[in-house]
Amino acid sequence: MPGTAKMMTVCTVAGLVMVSAYSAAMGGSPLLWFVWIVLALVTLGVVVTRKG
């Protein structure tokens, strides 16, 4: 996995941890989950294109 894809994967996982912690502490925020899903889809797209 190239550096860009690896960095985006790390950021996506860190974002998931932060959004989950925020949701557990303060209650769920649909906007945060939407942003995380968009980040995950972009990361998936980068990983798929870098493999090809």
Helices and strands as residue ranges (DSSP letters): H 3-26, H 30-51
